[in-house]
Amino acid sequence: MVATGCGGSAADPGEGGGEGDTGKADDPTQGPASGSSSGGTGGSTGSAGSTDGTGAGDSGSTGFATTGTVDSSTVGSGSSTGALGACPKRVVLMGYWPPTNDMLRPWSTNPALNPDGWVGENWRGLGFDVYAFFPEFPPDGDPSNDPIGAPGSVGSEDSDLQVDYQDTSADFWRIVDELQPQIVITHSRGGGIGWEIEAVEGGHGMGAPSPALDWISDQYGDVTVPTEDTVDPRSWQAINDYRDVQANSLLPLEAVRDAVDALGLTSVAIDLTQTSGRYLSGFLGLHGIVYAEQTPHAVVGGHIHVGIPVPTEDARAMVETTLEVVLAEHPADTLDCAPRR
């Protein structure tokens, strides 16, 4: 089986209890998207559910790059960056499989991942430093031609946010603990909808004896689901807290949808009913919301699926528009400072 995306929604009979929604195209237990509807309008915009189609994969990046950890030359312990003074306001963007890793490159501070230079300092003069983190997929940059769980699908061990529960948990909390962002937007590869804004996450508990069994196996390493002993305690708490209830996205959903749709680049929808699924998309998406809910100075956490056929440059334009909308909704001078460390 080849990789088709890094979310997942259909129940996997081999992985214990879980929800049975099937609208996403990025479940590792399925083949390519079937074009099935999840109860909403397809077209260019949607507001109740969403529709998925098929599309050719983006070949993504072209080779190995080293880890995307925070560059200590641009971020000091509790210090400001550039023009932002003593009360820095920060955005963290995260991605997984192409096109989401490639679309975020300009906001990486790591020269190996972004040789053209970081564009995130006081981005567009809006008072926020913007950082991005994502994995790389050697040897060819394309995870779709590797089986789920194989190194080419999971990502380099030197990367941040491998498509693996344990690595994602450790990297997520390390990144947000270091940067203390006010805004976190996570992304993963979806199906036929170009820009699918997820309204809810979690709620996967269907009677399994442990929250670990709510999640589809990542087929990588000795432990292939998130367990209490192998993920950060905050991750374990999050997937416990949101077993039988859902967490609501803190993105300005309609405003993002309308602004991105106005670009005319691809189909755009809000999925009001299905989550990002029971695989890594849903795991990462839940983390972003929980961080924003539980961090006093944070205001936004939410997840967006980016369609397989979306060109990198189009995806990047939609990230920029999404950022503009979110930052307009939350001006820098209205937000609290992160606590000094």
N, C-alpha and C positions, 0 to 999 in steps of 0.2 A: 504494500500500500504506500502511496506517496502522500506527502503532506498537502493538504488543501487549504489550511488556514489555522489560526491559533486560538480559536475560541472553542465553541462546542455547545450544542443545545440538546441534541437528541439523547434520550435515555440510553445508557449502555448496559445491556443485560449482564455483562460480565463484571460490572463494577458496583453492584449493590444498588441501593435506592437512589432515585434521582428524578428530576422532572422529565416530562415527556415532550417538551416543545421541540419542534423540528425545523424551525424557520431559518436557522443560520446555515451558512455554507461551510463553516470552518470546524466542524466536528471531526476529530481524527478517526472516529469509527465509521465515517461515511466516505464515499467517493466525492467527486466534484458536485457542485450545487445542482439541484434538480429543478430549480425554478418554481418550487412550491411556495404557496402564499402562507403568511402567518396572520392574515386577517385584516390587512390594511390596504391602503392604496399604494400602487407602485409608482409609476410615472416619475416626474421630476421631484415632486414633494409628497410627503405623507405625514400624517399625524396620529394615526391609530394603527399600530402594528407596522409591518413592512413586508416587502416581497424580495425574494432572492432569485438571482439568475445565475447563469454561468459566465465564465470569462477566462481568457488566457492569463496565466500567471505572469507577473512582472519578474524579470530575471534578477532585478535588484542589484546589489553591490557586486563588485567583480573580484573580490578576493579578501584575504584575511587582513584584519586590522586589530591592533591591540586594544586593551580594555578602555572602556569609556568612563572611568572613574573621574570624580571631580578634580579639576586641575587646581592644585593648591596655590598656584601663582595668581589665580583670579578669585579665589574664595579663601578668605582667612577665617580663623576661628572667631565667630561672632563679629567679624568686621564687615565693613561695607565693600561694595565693588564699584569702581569707577565713580560716576557722578551721583550715586544714590545716598551718600552721606552715612550717618550713624544709624539709620533705620531702614535697612535694605528691604525692598519688596521683591520677592522672587517667584518665578513660575518654573515648575518642573514638568517637562514633557517626556513621556515614555512610549516606546514602541517595541514591537516584536518582529515578525516576518515582514519582508518587503510587500508593499511599498512603504511600510511604516518606518523602517529603520532609515531608508534612504531619504525620505521626505524630511526627517528631523536633523540631518547632518549639519546644517548651518548653525544650529544651536548647541552643538557639542563643543566643549572646551578642549577636547583631546585632539592634538594635531594629527595623530595617526588616523583618526576617524574623520577628521574635518580639516584637510590641509589648506583649504581656502580661508580659514580663520573664523573665529567665533563672532557671530553677529548679534549675540544676545545682550550685550551690555547696554543698559538703559534703552531697551528695544524701542525704536521709533520715538524716543523721547518721552515715553509714557510712564517712566518712573519704575519700571520693572526690569530686573535682569532675568533672562530666560535661558534655561539649561535643558539639554536633552540627553537621554540615555537610551541605549538600544544595543542588541546583539549583532554580531557579524556571523556569516555562515560560510566558512571555508569548506571546500576549496574553490567553489565557483560562485558563491554569493546567492545561490538559488536553493532554498530548502525544499521546494516542491518536487524535486527529483530524488529526494531521499526518504526512506521510510520514517514514520513517526518514531522518535526515540533514538534515531541514528545521530551521530555527531553533526552531520550536515544539516539536519533538521532542528536540532536543539540549539545549535550555536556554539561558537568557540568557547572553550573554558576560560579564555582571557577576557571574554565579553561580560558586560553587565546584562542582567535580565535574560539569561538563557531561558529557553522554553522548557522550564523545569520548576516544579513547585518550590523545592528547597532553595535553589539559587535565586528565584524571583523574590521569595520572602526575605532572604538575607540582604539582597541588593536593594530592594525597595526601602527597607527601614534604614539601612546605612545611608542611602542617598537623602531621604527626607530628614533624618537626624542631623546630617551634616549641613544641609542647606536651609532647613526650616522654612519651606516655601509657604506662601499664602494661597497658592493655586497649584493644583496638580491635575493634569489632563493626560489620561492614558489612552493608548491606541493599540489596535491589533488588526490583522488582516481578516476581512470578511468575504462576502460573496459578490452577488451581482449589484447590490446597492452601493453606489460610490461612496457616500458619506452617511453612515447610519449612526445616529446619535442615540445612545442607549439611555432610557429613562429610569431603569431599575436594575439592581443587581441582587444576588443572593436568593434566599428562599428555596434552596435546592433540597432541603431535608424532606425525605419521603419515607421515613420509618427505618432507615438504616441504623444499626447500633452505634455508629460513630460518624462524626462529620467527615472523617477522612474518606469514608465510602460514598459521600455525596459527590465526589470529584472523579472524573475520568482519568485513568492511568496515563501518565506522560511517557511511560515505557522507557524511562531513562534512569540508569543507576540502580542501586540496591533498593531504594524506597521510591515508589512511583506515584504516591499520593501524598498529600500534606498530612503529616502525623504530628501528634503533640511533641514528640521527642526530636523532630527533624526540621520544624519551622520555628520562626521567631514566636515567642509567646503572644505577641500582639496579633499575628496572623491566625494563630489557633483560636484566640478569643473572638476574632472577627468572624471566622467561619462557624463558630458556635453560636454567636449572637444572631447571625443572619441565616440560620437553618430554616426556620419556619416563618420568617417575616422577610420582607424585602427592604433594601436600602434604596432611597431615592437619589438620583443624580442631583448634584448641586450646580450643574451647568445651566445657563439660561437657554433652555432647550429651543423654544420657538424662535428666539432672536438669532441663535446660531443657525438654525435651519433656514430661516428666511434670507439671511445674509449670504450663506454659502450657496443656496439655490440661485440667488441673483447672479452669481458668477457664470451660470450656464455651462458648467464643466461636466457635470455628471448628475445622476439621480441622487436625491437627498431625501432622507426620511428620519422621523423620530420613531423609535420602537417603544411604544408605551407599555407593552405587555410582556414580551419575552426579555430575558436577561442576556448578557453576553455569554452565558452558557456555563457548563460544568468543567471546562478545560481551562487553559491558562488565561484566555481572554477574561472570563468571568472572575477568575482568581485575582488577576491584576486590577480589573475594574473595581471590584469590591474594596481592594486595598486603598485605592485613591479616595473613594467616598468615605471610608471609615477614618482615614487620616484627617480629612477635612472636617468631619463631624466631631472628632475628639481633640482637635488641636485648636486652642482658643483663638489664635491669630489667623487661622486658615479659613477661607470662605468658599472655595470651589474644589470639588473633586468629581470627576465624571469620565466616562469612557466612550470612545468613538470607534466603530468598525470602518475600515477603509477597504473598498472593493478591490478584488484581485486585479481587474483590468485597468485600474486608475493609473495613469502615467505619474511618475515621480513629481514632475514639475506642477502638474495639476493638484496633486495631493498637497504639495508644499504651499500652493496658493490658498488652498482651503484651510490649512493650518493657520496661515497668517490671518485670514479673515476670521476664523474662530477666535484667535487670540485678540484681535481688535475688538470683537464683540464682548468677550469676557472682561477685558481690561476696561472697556467703556462702562460696563455694568458695575465694576468695582475699582474706581479710581484709586491710584496709589496713595494719595493723601488722605483717603478715608479709612485705610486699613491699619490695624494694629501692628506694631513691631514684633518681631520674634523675640523671645526672651534672650538676654545675653547669657553666654556660656563661659 
